[in-house]
Amino acid sequence: MDQTYSLESFLNHVQKRDPNQTEFAQAVREVMTTLWPFLEQNPKYRQMSLDLPLYFQTSVIT
């Protein structure tokens, strides 16, 4: 988000980057519409990387 200055330009970037992922773009829009005001008020978080690995524990029943 360091080069993106508005919510709409961010969403346009996501749409251009993944044009065939309409559900993903919709999910990004829903989440970022909520988060954007917080990020504007707390610019230090705009500079942080959010690409942390996520690990999910699953159980397999056989």
DOTI-906426 format. One record per atom (N, C-alpha, C): residue number from 1; atom name; x, y, z. Coordinates in pm, 1 decimal. Layout:
BEGIN
+-----+-------+----------+----------+----------+
: num : atome :        X :        Y :        Z :
+-----+-------+----------+----------+----------+
: NUM :    CA :        X :        Y :        Z :
...
+-----+-------+----------+----------+----------+
***
This chain:
BEGIN
+-----+-------+----------+----------+----------+
: num : atome :        X :        Y :        Z :
+-----+-------+----------+----------+----------+
:   1 :     N :     81.0 :   -119.2 :      0.0 :
:   1 :    CA :      0.0 :      0.0 :      0.0 :
:   1 :     C :     85.5 :    125.9 :      0.0 :
:   2 :     N :    213.0 :    112.9 :     -2.4 :
:   2 :    CA :    297.0 :    230.4 :      8.4 :
:   2 :     C :    285.4 :    322.1 :   -111.7 :
:   3 :     N :    247.0 :    271.5 :   -227.5 :
:   3 :    CA :    234.0 :    354.8 :   -346.3 :
:   3 :     C :     88.0 :    388.3 :   -376.3 :
:   4 :     N :     -1.7 :    346.9 :   -293.1 :
:   4 :    CA :   -143.6 :    367.5 :   -314.9 :
:   4 :     C :   -193.9 :    469.9 :   -215.3 :
:   5 :     N :   -264.8 :    570.8 :   -264.6 :
:   5 :    CA :   -301.9 :    682.3 :   -178.8 :
:   5 :     C :   -449.9 :    691.0 :   -149.5 :
:   6 :     N :   -530.8 :    612.0 :   -213.2 :
:   6 :    CA :   -673.7 :    613.8 :   -184.9 :
:   6 :     C :   -727.2 :    471.4 :   -190.4 :
:   7 :     N :   -839.9 :    452.7 :   -127.9 :
:   7 :    CA :   -902.6 :    321.0 :   -128.5 :
:   7 :     C :   -935.6 :    278.4 :   -270.5 :
:   8 :     N :   -991.8 :    368.1 :   -348.1 :
:   8 :    CA :  -1029.6 :    332.5 :   -485.5 :
:   8 :     C :   -908.7 :    295.0 :   -570.5 :
:   9 :     N :   -798.3 :    366.4 :   -556.0 :
:   9 :    CA :   -679.9 :    331.0 :   -634.9 :
:   9 :     C :   -623.7 :    196.1 :   -589.3 :
:  10 :     N :   -632.0 :    167.1 :   -459.9 :
:  10 :    CA :   -589.3 :     36.6 :   -410.2 :
:  10 :     C :   -676.3 :    -74.2 :   -469.4 :
:  11 :     N :   -807.9 :    -54.3 :   -466.5 :
:  11 :    CA :   -899.2 :   -154.9 :   -520.2 :
:  11 :     C :   -881.2 :   -171.6 :   -670.6 :
:  12 :     N :   -855.4 :    -63.0 :   -741.0 :
:  12 :    CA :   -827.4 :    -71.9 :   -884.8 :
:  12 :     C :   -700.8 :   -151.4 :   -910.6 :
:  13 :     N :   -600.1 :   -131.6 :   -826.2 :
:  13 :    CA :   -475.1 :   -207.4 :   -839.4 :
:  13 :     C :   -501.1 :   -356.9 :   -822.2 :
:  14 :     N :   -580.0 :   -392.8 :   -721.3 :
:  14 :    CA :   -612.5 :   -533.7 :   -697.1 :
:  14 :     C :   -687.5 :   -591.2 :   -816.5 :
:  15 :     N :   -782.8 :   -516.4 :   -869.4 :
:  15 :    CA :   -861.9 :   -563.4 :   -983.4 :
:  15 :     C :   -775.4 :   -582.9 :  -1107.4 :
:  16 :     N :   -683.2 :   -491.6 :  -1131.9 :
:  16 :    CA :   -593.9 :   -503.1 :  -1248.4 :
:  16 :     C :   -494.5 :   -617.0 :  -1231.1 :
:  17 :     N :   -449.1 :   -637.2 :  -1108.1 :
:  17 :    CA :   -351.5 :   -742.6 :  -1081.5 :
:  17 :     C :   -412.4 :   -880.6 :  -1100.6 :
:  18 :     N :   -538.3 :   -898.3 :  -1059.4 :
:  18 :    CA :   -605.8 :  -1027.9 :  -1066.7 :
:  18 :     C :   -742.9 :  -1011.4 :  -1131.8 :
:  19 :     N :   -748.5 :   -982.5 :  -1261.4 :
:  19 :    CA :   -876.6 :   -949.9 :  -1324.8 :
:  19 :     C :   -977.0 :  -1065.0 :  -1328.6 :
:  20 :     N :   -931.1 :  -1187.3 :  -1319.6 :
:  20 :    CA :  -1023.0 :  -1301.6 :  -1325.8 :
:  20 :     C :  -1067.7 :  -1350.3 :  -1188.8 :
:  21 :     N :  -1029.3 :  -1280.1 :  -1084.5 :
:  21 :    CA :  -1061.0 :  -1321.6 :   -947.9 :
:  21 :     C :  -1167.2 :  -1228.9 :   -887.7 :
:  22 :     N :  -1288.2 :  -1238.6 :   -937.1 :
:  22 :    CA :  -1393.3 :  -1146.1 :   -894.2 :
:  22 :     C :  -1432.1 :  -1165.1 :   -747.4 :
:  23 :     N :  -1436.2 :  -1289.3 :   -700.7 :
:  23 :    CA :  -1470.3 :  -1312.7 :   -559.9 :
:  23 :     C :  -1361.1 :  -1258.4 :   -468.4 :
:  24 :     N :  -1236.0 :  -1275.5 :   -509.1 :
:  24 :    CA :  -1124.4 :  -1221.8 :   -431.4 :
:  24 :     C :  -1133.6 :  -1070.0 :   -425.3 :
:  25 :     N :  -1158.9 :  -1006.4 :   -538.4 :
:  25 :    CA :  -1170.1 :   -860.2 :   -541.9 :
:  25 :     C :  -1284.6 :   -812.5 :   -453.1 :
:  26 :     N :  -1394.8 :   -884.6 :   -452.7 :
:  26 :    CA :  -1508.0 :   -848.2 :   -367.3 :
:  26 :     C :  -1471.2 :   -861.5 :   -219.9 :
:  27 :     N :  -1400.5 :   -967.9 :   -185.6 :
:  27 :    CA :  -1357.7 :   -986.9 :    -46.5 :
:  27 :     C :  -1261.0 :   -876.9 :     -3.9 :
:  28 :     N :  -1168.9 :   -841.6 :    -91.6 :
:  28 :    CA :  -1074.6 :   -733.5 :    -61.9 :
:  28 :     C :  -1150.6 :   -603.4 :    -40.7 :
:  29 :     N :  -1247.8 :   -576.3 :   -126.7 :
:  29 :    CA :  -1327.6 :   -453.6 :   -112.5 :
:  29 :     C :  -1398.7 :   -450.2 :     23.0 :
:  30 :     N :  -1459.9 :   -560.3 :     61.5 :
:  30 :    CA :  -1533.5 :   -564.2 :    188.0 :
:  30 :     C :  -1440.7 :   -543.3 :    307.7 :
:  31 :     N :  -1325.7 :   -607.8 :    306.1 :
:  31 :    CA :  -1232.3 :   -595.1 :    418.3 :
:  31 :     C :  -1168.5 :   -456.9 :    421.0 :
:  32 :     N :  -1120.9 :   -410.5 :    306.3 :
:  32 :    CA :  -1047.5 :   -283.9 :    303.9 :
:  32 :     C :  -1138.0 :   -163.4 :    325.4 :
:  33 :     N :  -1264.6 :   -174.2 :    291.9 :
:  33 :    CA :  -1357.5 :    -64.8 :    321.0 :
:  33 :     C :  -1366.0 :    -42.7 :    471.9 :
:  34 :     N :  -1355.1 :   -149.9 :    546.2 :
:  34 :    CA :  -1355.9 :   -140.2 :    692.0 :
:  34 :     C :  -1220.6 :    -95.3 :    746.9 :
:  35 :     N :  -1112.2 :   -150.3 :    692.6 :
:  35 :    CA :   -978.9 :   -121.9 :    745.9 :
:  35 :     C :   -919.8 :     11.2 :    702.0 :
:  36 :     N :   -959.4 :     61.6 :    586.3 :
:  36 :    CA :   -894.8 :    180.2 :    529.2 :
:  36 :     C :   -893.4 :    300.7 :    623.4 :
:  37 :     N :  -1004.6 :    335.0 :    688.4 :
:  37 :    CA :  -1000.4 :    449.3 :    780.7 :
:  37 :     C :   -898.1 :    430.1 :    893.2 :
:  38 :     N :   -887.4 :    308.8 :    944.7 :
:  38 :    CA :   -787.7 :    280.7 :   1047.9 :
:  38 :     C :   -646.8 :    301.6 :    993.5 :
:  39 :     N :   -621.3 :    252.8 :    872.9 :
:  39 :    CA :   -488.4 :    267.0 :    813.4 :
:  39 :     C :   -455.3 :    412.9 :    784.6 :
:  40 :     N :   -554.5 :    491.2 :    749.6 :
:  40 :    CA :   -530.9 :    633.8 :    727.5 :
:  40 :     C :   -496.2 :    704.6 :    858.4 :
:  41 :     N :   -557.2 :    662.6 :    966.5 :
:  41 :    CA :   -531.4 :    724.7 :   1096.5 :
:  41 :     C :   -404.0 :    671.7 :   1162.1 :
:  42 :     N :   -355.4 :    558.2 :   1117.3 :
:  42 :    CA :   -236.3 :    494.7 :   1174.4 :
:  42 :     C :   -139.4 :    458.3 :   1062.6 :
:  43 :     N :    -72.1 :    556.0 :   1003.9 :
:  43 :    CA :     10.5 :    530.4 :    885.8 :
:  43 :     C :    124.8 :    432.3 :    908.3 :
:  44 :     N :    166.3 :    412.3 :   1032.8 :
:  44 :    CA :    275.6 :    317.6 :   1056.3 :
:  44 :     C :    237.5 :    176.7 :   1010.6 :
:  45 :     N :    109.0 :    143.2 :   1016.2 :
:  45 :    CA :     65.6 :     11.0 :    973.1 :
:  45 :     C :     61.8 :     -2.3 :    821.2 :
:  46 :     N :     55.5 :    107.8 :    750.7 :
:  46 :    CA :     57.5 :    102.7 :    603.8 :
:  46 :     C :    191.7 :     54.9 :    552.6 :
:  47 :     N :    296.0 :     77.0 :    631.3 :
:  47 :    CA :    430.4 :     39.5 :    589.5 :
:  47 :     C :    466.0 :   -104.0 :    626.9 :
:  48 :     N :    384.4 :   -166.8 :    709.1 :
:  48 :    CA :    415.3 :   -302.6 :    754.0 :
:  48 :     C :    375.7 :   -404.9 :    649.3 :
:  49 :     N :    453.1 :   -509.5 :    643.8 :
:  49 :    CA :    424.6 :   -618.3 :    552.0 :
:  49 :     C :    323.8 :   -712.8 :    616.2 :
:  50 :     N :    223.5 :   -749.4 :    541.3 :
:  50 :    CA :    121.1 :   -840.1 :    592.5 :
:  50 :     C :    132.7 :   -979.1 :    531.4 :
:  51 :     N :    251.0 :  -1012.5 :    480.6 :
:  51 :    CA :    267.7 :  -1140.9 :    413.6 :
:  51 :     C :    323.5 :  -1247.7 :    507.5 :
:  52 :     N :    270.5 :  -1252.9 :    627.6 :
:  52 :    CA :    312.4 :  -1354.4 :    722.8 :
:  52 :     C :    249.1 :  -1487.6 :    685.2 :
:  53 :     N :    323.5 :  -1595.2 :    704.4 :
:  53 :    CA :    263.2 :  -1725.4 :    672.4 :
:  53 :     C :    152.3 :  -1758.6 :    771.3 :
:  54 :     N :     48.2 :  -1816.7 :    720.0 :
:  54 :    CA :    -63.1 :  -1861.6 :    803.1 :
:  54 :     C :    -61.5 :  -2013.7 :    807.3 :
:  55 :     N :    -74.9 :  -2067.4 :    925.2 :
:  55 :    CA :    -75.5 :  -2211.9 :    941.9 :
:  55 :     C :   -209.5 :  -2253.6 :   1000.8 :
:  56 :     N :   -269.4 :  -2353.1 :    941.6 :
:  56 :    CA :   -397.2 :  -2403.4 :    988.2 :
:  56 :     C :   -379.5 :  -2547.9 :   1031.9 :
:  57 :     N :   -433.6 :  -2579.0 :   1146.7 :
:  57 :    CA :   -429.7 :  -2715.9 :   1194.2 :
:  57 :     C :   -555.7 :  -2785.5 :   1145.9 :
:  58 :     N :   -537.1 :  -2899.3 :   1085.4 :
:  58 :    CA :   -651.8 :  -2975.0 :   1036.1 :
:  58 :     C :   -648.3 :  -3116.2 :   1092.7 :
:  59 :     N :   -761.9 :  -3175.7 :   1100.0 :
:  59 :    CA :   -773.2 :  -3314.3 :   1145.3 :
:  59 :     C :   -828.5 :  -3397.2 :   1031.4 :
:  60 :     N :   -773.9 :  -3515.6 :   1017.6 :
:  60 :    CA :   -821.4 :  -3607.2 :    914.9 :
:  60 :     C :   -883.3 :  -3726.9 :    984.8 :
:  61 :     N :  -1006.8 :  -3754.0 :    951.3 :
:  61 :    CA :  -1077.0 :  -3868.7 :   1009.2 :
:  61 :     C :  -1086.4 :  -3975.4 :    901.8 :
:  62 :     N :  -1033.0 :  -4092.8 :    933.9 :
:  62 :    CA :  -1037.7 :  -4201.9 :    835.5 :
:  62 :     C :  -1115.7 :  -4319.1 :    887.4 :
+-----+-------+----------+----------+----------+
***
